[in-house]
Amino acid sequence: MADLRTRRVVTGHDAEGKAVFLQDDSLVSLNPMTGKPPEGSNAGITNIYRTQGVPPDINAPFVDYYGKLIPLVDESGIYCRICHFLPVSNPDEDTLNIEHRTQSIDFGVVLEGEIQLTLDDGAKRMLRKGDVVVQQGTMHDWSNVSDRVCSVFFVLIPSNKVKVEKSGEHLEATKWPGTD
């Protein structure tokens, strides 16, 4: 299996205001529904950082959310994560990459490999290393139809609900199975 580890270095300040390293560790990608390494063709997520609100309070102590079962998106804070998508020969066997909508604006940068982004109307785009996607609360899913791992760096920023122009209806975020 591919190496699904990410080195995380977090900086901060000491009591005198000098810059210091708070954390320097190697994180293994985990299944967000179990908190354990992914199995089979499932993807893994490495939660790098989570803020408590916007703007973040950089004077607050560092809270490590790695390995904790947390919602897909924070209602008030920003998430920074890396998703490792394992190759999927049969998308029906992929129980983690479900069609979903988040109540957020997501910025994704493909670090390695390639990934297919599919919208709810069936429209598809293949994203490759170096490509950037801005996801604005749309219903979508991800599928790695290649033969190697794809790694995508995401920053998720909470947003208001999507409002349908014609009806005025507000679209709800998907409840992720097994999380709050």
URWOBEL-V6252 format. One line per field, one symbol per residue. ss: DSSP state (A for helix, B for strand, O for the rest). A space follows every 10 residues. Layout:
BEGIN
ss: ???
END
This chain:
BEGIN
ss: OOOOBBBBBB BBBOOOOOBB BBBBBBBBOB OOOOOOOOOO OOOBBBBBBB OOOOOOOOOO OOOOOOOOOO OOOOOOOBBB BBBBBOOOOO AAAOOOOOOB OOOBBBBBBB BBOBBBBBBO OOOBBBBBOO OBBBBBOOOB BBBOOOOOOB BBBBBBBBOO OBBOOOOOOB BOOOOOOOOO
END
